[in-house]
Amino acid sequence: MRAISKPFAPDDPLTLVGVALPDSDGALEEMARTFVQEYLLQGWDERRLLALFRNPFYRAPHLVYRVCGEEYVRRLIAEVLAGWGQQPALQEGSDDA
């Protein structure tokens, strides 16, 4: 099988373009909640999810961790789980993760 290629086009409509959006009140919390929901839906457990927020490689979740703190992240995970009728396994203040 041969790879299909085309000449470079500076006005290619499929070129990725990043834009900055103004920050609004609650944007960081909404972003954090969305991360928690997405990864829990993919089957991640609380320990793995907390490790994601702790890891600087994952810049956006780690930003939440740095700005809001670990207890905030733990509470957020517990809130999302409670909203889905599940009990959190990690306790606040424990060093289980």
Contact map, one row per residue, 1 for C-alpha under 8 A:
1110000000000000000000000000000000000000000000000000000000000000000000000000000000000000000000000
1111000000000000000000000000000000000000000000000000000000000000000000000000000000000000000000000
1111100000000000000000000000000000000000000000000000000000000000000000000000000000000000000000000
0111110000000000000000000000000000000000000000000000000000000000000000000000000000000000000000000
0011111000000000000000000000000000000000000000000000000000000000000000000000000000000000000000000
0001111100000000000000000000000000000000000000000000000000000000000000000000000000000000000000000
0000111110000000000000000000000000000000000000000000000000000000000000000000000000000000000000000
0000011111000000000000000000000000000000000000000000000000000000000000000000000000000000000000000
0000001111110000000000000000000000000000000000000000000000000000000000000000000000000000000000000
0000000111110000000000000000000000000000000000000000000000000000000000000000000000000000000000000
0000000011111010000000000000000000000000000000000000000000000000000000000000000000000000000000000
0000000011111110000000000000000000000000000000000000000000000000000000000000000000000000000000000
0000000000111110000000000000000000000000000000000000000000000000000000000000000000000000000000000
0000000000011111000000000000000000000000000000000000000000000000000000000000000000000000000000000
0000000000111111100000000000000000000000000000000000000000000000000000000000000000000000000000000
0000000000000111110000000000000000000000000000000000000000000000000000000000000000000000000000000
0000000000000011111000000000000000000000000000000000000000000000000000000000000000000000000000000
0000000000000001111100000000000000000000000000000000000000000000000000000000000000000000000000000
0000000000000000111110000000000000000000000000000000000000000000000000000000000000000000000000000
0000000000000000011111000000000000000000000000000000000000000000000000000000000000000000000000000
0000000000000000001111100000000000000000000000000000000000000000000000000000000000000000000000000
0000000000000000000111110000000000000000000000000000000000000000000000000000000000000000000000000
0000000000000000000011111010000000000000000000000000000000000000000000000000000000000000000000000
0000000000000000000001111110000000000000000000000000000000000000000000000000000000000000000000000
0000000000000000000000111111000000000000000000000000000000000000000000000000000000000000000000000
0000000000000000000000011111110000000000000000000000000000000000000000000000000000000000000000000
0000000000000000000000111111111000000000000000000000000000000000000000000000000000000000000000000
0000000000000000000000001111111100000000000000000000000000000001000000000000000000000000000000000
0000000000000000000000000111111110000000000000000000000000000001000000000000000000000000000000000
0000000000000000000000000111111111000000000000000000000000000000000000000000000000000000000000000
0000000000000000000000000011111111100000000000000000000000000000000000000000000000000000000000000
0000000000000000000000000001111111110000000000000000000000001001000000000000000000000000000000000
0000000000000000000000000000111111111000000000000000000000000000000000000001100100000000000000000
0000000000000000000000000000011111111100000000000000000000000000000000000000000000000000000000000
0000000000000000000000000000001111111110000000000000000000001000000000000000000000000000000000000
0000000000000000000000000000000111111111000000001000000000000000000000000001100100000000000000000
0000000000000000000000000000000011111111100000000000000000000000000000000000000100000000000000000
0000000000000000000000000000000001111111110000000000000000000000000000000000000000000000000000000
0000000000000000000000000000000000111111111100001000000000000000000000000000000000000000000000000
0000000000000000000000000000000000011111111110001000000000000000000000000000000000000000000000000
0000000000000000000000000000000000001111111100000000000000000000000000000000000000000000000000000
0000000000000000000000000000000000000111111100000000000000000000000000000000000000000000000000000
0000000000000000000000000000000000000011111110000000000000000000000000000000000000000000000000000
0000000000000000000000000000000000000011111111011000000000000000000000000000000000000000000000000
0000000000000000000000000000000000000001001111111000000000000000000000000000000000000000000000000
0000000000000000000000000000000000000000000111111100000000000000000000000000100000000001110000001
0000000000000000000000000000000000000000000011111110000000000000000000000000000000000000010000011
0000000000000000000000000000000000000000000111111111000000000000000000000000000000000000000000001
0000000000000000000000000000000000010011000111111111100000000000000000000000000000000000000000000
0000000000000000000000000000000000000000000001111111110000000000000000001100000000000000000000001
0000000000000000000000000000000000000000000000111111111000000000000000000000000000000000000000001
0000000000000000000000000000000000000000000000011111111001001100000000000000000000000000000000000
0000000000000000000000000000000000000000000000001111111101001101100000001000000000000000000000000
0000000000000000000000000000000000000000000000000111111100001100100000000000000000000000000000000
0000000000000000000000000000000000000000000000000011111111100100000000000000000000000000000000000
0000000000000000000000000000000000000000000000000000111111100100000000000000000000000000000000000
0000000000000000000000000000000000000000000000000000001111100100000000000000000000000000000000000
0000000000000000000000000000000000000000000000000001101111111100000000000000000000000000000000000
0000000000000000000000000000000000000000000000000000001111111110000000000000000000000000000000000
0000000000000000000000000000000000000000000000000000000001111111000000000000000000000000000000000
0000000000000000000000000000000100100000000000000001110001111111100000000000000000000000000000000
0000000000000000000000000000000000000000000000000001111111111111110000000000000000000000000000000
0000000000000000000000000000000000000000000000000000000000111111111000000000000000000000000000000
0000000000000000000000000001100100000000000000000000100000011111111110001000000000000000000000000
0000000000000000000000000000000000000000000000000000110000001111111111011000000000000000000000000
0000000000000000000000000000000000000000000000000000000000000111111111000000000000000000000000000
0000000000000000000000000000000000000000000000000000000000000011111110000000000000000000000000000
0000000000000000000000000000000000000000000000000000000000000001111111011000000000000000000000000
0000000000000000000000000000000000000000000000000000000000000001111111111000000000000000000000000
0000000000000000000000000000000000000000000000000000000000000000110111111100000000000000000000000
0000000000000000000000000000000000000000000000000000000000000000000011111110000000000000000110000
0000000000000000000000000000000000000000000000000000000000000000100111111111000000000000000000000
0000000000000000000000000000000000000000000000000100100000000001100111111111100000000000000000000
0000000000000000000000000000000000000000000000000100000000000000000001111111110000000000010100000
0000000000000000000000000000000000000000000000000000000000000000000000111111111000000000000100000
0000000000000000000000000000000010010000000000000000000000000000000000011111111100000000000000000
0000000000000000000000000000000010010000000001000000000000000000000000001111111110000001000000000
0000000000000000000000000000000000000000000000000000000000000000000000000111111111000011000000000
0000000000000000000000000000000000000000000000000000000000000000000000000011111111100000000000000
0000000000000000000000000000000010011000000000000000000000000000000000000001111111110000000000000
0000000000000000000000000000000000000000000000000000000000000000000000000000111111111111000000000
0000000000000000000000000000000000000000000000000000000000000000000000000000011111111111000000000
0000000000000000000000000000000000000000000000000000000000000000000000000000001111111100000000000
0000000000000000000000000000000000000000000000000000000000000000000000000000000111111100000000000
0000000000000000000000000000000000000000000000000000000000000000000000000000000011111110000000000
0000000000000000000000000000000000000000000000000000000000000000000000000000000011111111000000000
0000000000000000000000000000000000000000000000000000000000000000000000000000010011001111100000000
0000000000000000000000000000000000000000000001000000000000000000000000000000110011000111111000000
0000000000000000000000000000000000000000000001000000000000000000000000000000000000000011111000000
0000000000000000000000000000000000000000000001100000000000000000000000000100000000000001111101011
0000000000000000000000000000000000000000000000000000000000000000000000000000000000000001111111000
0000000000000000000000000000000000000000000000000000000000000000000000100110000000000000011111000
0000000000000000000000000000000000000000000000000000000000000000000000100000000000000000001111100
0000000000000000000000000000000000000000000000000000000000000000000000000000000000000000011111110
0000000000000000000000000000000000000000000000000000000000000000000000000000000000000000000011111
0000000000000000000000000000000000000000000000100000000000000000000000000000000000000000010001111
0000000000000000000000000000000000000000000001110110000000000000000000000000000000000000010000111
